[in-house]
Amino acid sequence: MKKVSGQTANAVMMIKPVKFGYNEETAISNAFQQKEALATEQIQSQAAQEFDEFVALLRQHQIEVLVFEDILDPHTPDAVFPNNWISSHEDGTVILYPMMAANRRLERRKDIIDSLQNIYHFNVNQIVDYSHHEQQGRYLEGTGSVVFDYANGVAYANISDRTERSILEELCEMLQYEMIDFRAVDKQGKDIYHTNVVMCIGEAFATICLQAIPEETERQRVKDKLLSGGHEIVDINYEQLYAFAGNMLQVRNTNDEKFIILSRAAYQQLSDEQLDVLASNGKLLPVGIPTIEKFGGGSVRCMVAAIHLPKRSFDV
């Protein structure tokens, strides 16, 4: 099993929306999306404001944020969620993922990877592209589908229409990670579309909705693996899951201080005891993104692609 040194990244990538909105293509499998009569211009305006406030909050706490702007043509309504098409790793690997919705595949951008190398001086040693699986109708949507325990070399994945087990096996073999797969469902028994809605893994904690895993053996396997990896479990209920309490991320700033970013809706649903456990692992940064959560069906973790790449060294 391959292990790396750090669970938390000290730089993140975000995509500023230019035409954000309700995506009909993704709504089929994303029960978190909500549709209501609101002008598209108003939705975009509110989403852009929420995005800017999110970035400002992170930068206020000296968290390095690389902001790239979405493009108008082709139209990519969910570009604000880059974690589904890219992940990066400490050995300099960048992975590109197959996505279910045709209009989401347009989000993959080589110019962004080039900028990571040429402008921000990250070292990209190889690009592994799994997007060809889309041709066979098989998908694995980045760190939405896979929640990595980098420090212990474990990949957790909730199998669904957007998370294909065979690609997960291929990914884990390439990364030399142990695969922990399971099935998670909502209150109605419908498959939950992404793993990072169900759970989050930090250095010494994990938030997870254990009641969403109906099969007892799978549930116990996940719990045991988290505990053996040194994680204190913050068990969230369905109401907290629906408020995106599983969709958070622990990061470090330029001073090596730890933070946990989560949505304000999630923060308000968590109990004092749960918040105390989280706060012992880093300063909590609640972010208000109601428009993006409502129309996009994703929250703060979806909006942030953690950059685990090494910085390029320069000869002096």
Summary of the structure (lengths in Angstrom):
residues: 316
radius of gyration: 18.0
end to end distance: 36.1
largest distance: 60.6
contacts: 1110
relative contact order: 0.19
helix: 35%
strand: 23%
